[in-house]
Every structure is written in structure tokens, then in C-alpha cells.
Amino acid sequence: MHSVQALVTLPRLGETLQEELLLQTLAGVRAVLEPMEAQLIGGHSLQRLDAGEELSLALTVNGQAPPGRFWTKGACGRAMRCC
């Protein structure tokens, strides 16, 4: 893995709380990426339409897997070749 993009969907809150939640979330992502020498290179943020909804985070991970190595794709058991 060499880079990541983040999609953060924030709950409907006041602007100050949303900003703080976004900053803390991205700081947590960067703290995990740093030891792997990967970078957070961008992304997008959205606001939920309904009040009371939770924060969600999706990451797009860029990198290469060794030749012939497969990553499984969830509980369905299908394999996805990564290269």
C-alpha cells in the first residue's frame, strides 16, 4: 500500500462539531498509515441528510500485492486478484 483516499460522511451536527470530528477521524487514519509509510492523498466529505445518523468512513487503498497473491472479497468467498 502506498496511498489512501478517504470518504467521510459526517452526522448532521453544528459546523464546529463536524470540523472537529473530521479532523479527529483523518488524524486517526493518518496515525495508522504512517507506520506503513503510506500517505493520505485526498478524498471527500459529505453530510448526512437525516439527524442522528452515525459517521461513516470508506477508504480507497492504492498499492500492489506480490504476483499470484489474492485477497478475499468479504464473506462471499470470491477472490480478487490484486496487482
Secondary structure, DSSP 8 states (H G I E B T S, - for coil): --EEEEEEEE-S--HHHHHHHHHHHHHHHHHHHGGGT-EEEEEEEEE-SSTT---EEEEEEE----TT-EEEEGGGTEEEE--
